[in-house]
């Protein structure tokens, strides 16, 4: 039978922008695809779910790799460069791994007034110093425009955990704990 | 429902307009110039460049972009206030910061929207402290050079590629000042090369390599003509200086294609300067073709044809690229001068679909819908071939319908298509089962809503037709098409609720299935759907509809007259014509060697066009005398006694009729090579040498107007044809051969374009990369495609648009084409593919 119940989006066929690379590159690890399918299943249906899935992928793998971008494009019936466009636009998404640990310091007005900039400088210095010691673990300290928790200013988020009314010493300690011997697992794909 | 009219005040003047329109359109209608870089009427409002800012003096007030503001009752707008001018001036200054101003060496010098704005607002007095972002030129693509240093990030290219072309090969990457237009992984551009991005670029950031260094705009002459690569009939603006091609573009408004072109129309004009072109007549002397004077060639050709017409049958055939004038003269030459009924259009897709399919149900062999109707449609069903490849303009209309207006487009093809991403539904029906699907839908509709067929009850053939539909139970149709019954039911329900459903049927040699059956079924379905529905049959060549209109068909006289109306023709023209039915090319070949005393082929190459089962070589070689009129020495021309060269594409004059039934003008934009004429001139000269006077110039135009006129109403159903019983689905074992038209090559002409060949060689086996991997084949390797009547050896091309389990091979190609494998046009062929 040549029946085919799948419609344009959601086809698992290799379409115009197939998951298979034009050069016939090897397929992705099945474990990655399974995880991806799970993310898609839990995200809002249709195109609205695209960004949710990208954020989920970023959280899991600390990046949205080119291969994964192609996978996403194929699933959502968009072209790979349109996914790349989203990934390059949103600061929370990236194609390259940016560091094992992400430390987000709020630089919004309230946080700024309550010492957010000092936290940013201090944490960046601490991470730099640690990297210089040859530790393989790396971390990235970024300023975020507003984390939306102005009542808790100044706010720092260390790997998704929020520290309100943050003090430099406490946050440094949290970072140090993260950068300890046990790191974040390698991305399988 | 019409939106209620709106009254607004513009620059102190009262103005009225229908509601729900964009401010920019209303302002422009009032004669107010609104500068913009990013606005494009073909795209959804964007509001990116902020050059169209106007001041709103009522309500919330402030500066609003005219391009993305919908007018409201009582709006008070100022377009020329200090505030507006200053805002635009400052915005321009910001845009110029990141723009490399190398105007004198830019190809868009004097034809640049940014330059226009600098002229209007002046250069910034003081440069803001800013280092332009370094942006290297990207020359990796064979066709499109990207120069991001000139880019103003208006995003028109990106949006056209997505919303209109449906490809999205490029996107805006990054954010803020770092935003740039790029491809995935910065790979070289690999797209359909339609050129819409280049032609829409307001500056010189996108450049077509073949048109990279044009002379300045003021030195170029622009001629507006009609593209004759396919039946879309796009308007082309051909710019040249002294006959040297400088650029091809198209106006974005005022024509039906609204600036949209495809790779063939945009770049394929290099065919005219092909070194393979014939520039002198050839005569066979002592077995070889040698150059001869026109005088000698025409005299010999006329003499040979005239003598043959006294001896036996003279078979006359014209190619689908001929203009209406050419086709009319050719049938006149055959019927009135050579007294031959054996005259027709080459068997290219669409001729039979129109004459024997649509023409047997409608009162005329023509589409009942045009391209414009696709813009009004609320549901489109696409059958036959893939318009992405065969009719690129129609593809853009379908993408726009789906993307911009959310209209469901249902694609029913055995192979997947470029519309895959935009279709609401893709039905991979069994190859060649279009007839069964369409009659299945018809039967389903009548069951769902018995009132639908009421208007047809008085038509001849109604009862027999209704009885024939009994065989189309949901199960039988599912069995025949390989599509599940509940999907067919769902599609039936979609059709039943649509107010303006359109059926688009693309044709072309190599499309599996009988196009006559499919066309009849499609016409019947639209008849049942009622007056709101329409059928658009896309012919396989530029002027298929026009040639049917002018009677280049063995069973139709000009103006769709049946042969019984030959007397009427004589009254109109003063020249007697024939009233007996004649042979088509296929019927002539089937009649066996020696069946014709002579052969006149104008723009037809039967050797490469006819399927292997109808190999015309013996018939050509045994014809006593053969004359071929063609711009190139085709396989058929190489076997002729006389070969006469002709003008092509933008060198031609006359008219062609698009698939939508609209007659459009061909204007000579480039001069043909010295000593080369158009087909009409050659035919008229041939006739003159046989002692006949056929009309030319203004006389020909008048006669065509009298005899054909093209003043027909929309075709309407006139009788019903019974459906043939559904057949069991043919299931491919091995690969399904996909010989349907390709995007880069629609006929034989494009094969002579060096550029199109570079982008996509005609002679190739196109495989899905996954299939190639399984076969152990890499790009460029030789593969053997075998099945049907034999095998062909081709180089493999990997192409993700090819559906898995299918192999794409062009129909024509000097006996290496897929045609050689087929017994008959329309066959469904399973083939084996292996590494050679």
Interface residues (C-beta under 8 A of the other chain):
Chain A: X1 X2 X3 X4 X5 X6 X7 X8 X9 X11 X13 X14 X15 X16 X17 X18 X20 X21 X22 X23 X24 X66 X69 X70 X77 X78 X79 X80 X81 X82 X84 X85 X88 X89
Chain B: X162 X167 X168 X169 X170 X171 X172 X173 X174 X175 X182 X183 X184 X185 X190 X414 X416 X418 X420 X421 X422 X423 X424 X425 X426 X427 X428 X429 X430 X482 X483 X484 X487 X729 X731 X768 X769 X770 X772 X773 X798 X800 X801 X803 X804
